Amino acid sequence: MIKVTGLANEIAKALQTYSEEVVEGLELAKEKAAKNAVKKLKRRSPKKTGEYARGWRARKVGSAWVVHNATNYQLTHLLEHGHAKRGGGRVPGIPHIGPVEKEAIKEYVEEAERVIRR
């Protein structure tokens, strides 16, 4: 027979183990989503010289993962949304960041739900 205090301690231990597994699983899900986003951005980015496409990186900042272009960060907005030409007119944007961002969010949410259900 288990005493009430013993039962409470066992439940507390089980919950602690579960929460640690969930936190670890969510950390892995964040890293995986960020690294997959980098792979997709390298494939889908405009490749006039290739330097911009090769510049995508994922790094951990605090508890978050950040995806950024390390070589040509100043081009991300211009290429994604377009820009004005020097002599007038506009250059159309090439949406490549937004779609990958949506896919990464979806991937993370699905993985997070899977981790929590375990």
C-alpha positions in Angstrom: 0.0 0.0 0.0 1.3 3.5 -0.9 0.9 6.4 1.5 -0.7 9.6 0.2 2.6 11.5 0.6 4.4 8.8 -1.4 1.9 8.9 -4.2 2.2 12.7 -4.3 6.0 12.4 -4.6 5.7 9.8 -7.4 3.3 12.0 -9.3 5.6 15.0 -8.9 8.6 13.0 -10.1 6.6 11.7 -13.2 5.5 15.3 -14.0 9.1 16.6 -13.6 10.4 13.9 -16.0 7.6 14.6 -18.5 8.3 18.4 -18.4 12.0 17.9 -18.9 11.3 15.6 -21.9 8.9 18.2 -23.4 11.4 21.0 -23.0 14.2 19.0 -24.6 11.9 17.9 -27.4 10.8 21.5 -28.1 14.5 22.7 -28.2 15.3 20.0 -30.7 12.2 21.0 -32.7 13.3 24.6 -32.8 16.8 23.7 -34.0 15.4 21.3 -36.7 12.9 23.9 -38.0 15.6 26.6 -38.2 18.2 24.4 -39.9 15.6 23.2 -42.4 14.6 26.8 -43.1 18.2 27.6 -43.9 18.4 24.7 -46.4 15.3 25.8 -48.1 16.4 29.4 -48.3 19.7 28.4 -49.8 17.8 26.5 -52.5 15.1 29.1 -53.2 17.1 32.4 -52.9 18.0 34.4 -56.0 21.4 33.3 -57.3 22.8 36.1 -59.5 26.3 35.5 -58.0 25.4 32.8 -55.4 26.9 34.7 -52.5 23.5 35.8 -51.2 22.0 32.3 -51.3 25.1 30.8 -49.6 24.9 33.4 -46.8 21.9 31.9 -44.9 22.7 30.8 -41.3 20.8 29.6 -38.2 22.1 30.4 -34.8 20.9 30.2 -31.2 20.2 33.5 -29.5 19.1 32.9 -25.9 16.5 30.3 -26.1 15.4 31.2 -29.7 16.9 30.2 -33.0 17.4 33.0 -35.5 17.7 32.5 -39.3 19.6 35.4 -41.0 21.7 36.2 -44.0 25.3 36.6 -42.7 26.8 37.8 -46.0 24.2 40.1 -47.6 21.7 41.0 -44.9 21.0 44.3 -46.5 19.6 42.6 -49.6 16.9 40.5 -47.9 14.2 43.2 -47.8 15.0 44.5 -51.3 15.0 41.1 -52.9 11.9 39.9 -51.0 9.7 43.0 -51.6 11.3 44.7 -54.7 12.8 48.2 -54.9 12.9 51.4 -56.9 15.4 51.7 -59.8 17.8 54.5 -60.0 16.4 55.8 -63.3 12.7 55.3 -62.3 10.5 52.3 -62.2 10.6 49.3 -59.9 12.2 46.0 -59.7 9.7 43.3 -58.7 10.2 41.3 -55.5 11.1 37.7 -55.4 9.2 36.2 -52.5 11.5 33.6 -51.0 11.7 34.4 -47.3 8.0 34.6 -46.5 7.0 31.2 -47.9 9.9 29.5 -46.1 9.0 31.3 -42.8 5.4 29.9 -43.1 6.7 26.4 -43.7 9.1 26.6 -40.8 6.4 27.8 -38.4 4.1 24.9 -39.6 6.9 22.4 -39.2 7.7 23.6 -35.7 4.0 23.6 -34.6 3.5 20.1 -35.9 6.7 18.8 -34.2 5.8 20.6 -30.9 2.3 19.0 -30.9 3.9 15.6 -31.5 6.4 16.1 -28.6 3.7 17.2 -26.2 1.4 14.2 -27.1 4.1 11.7 -26.3 
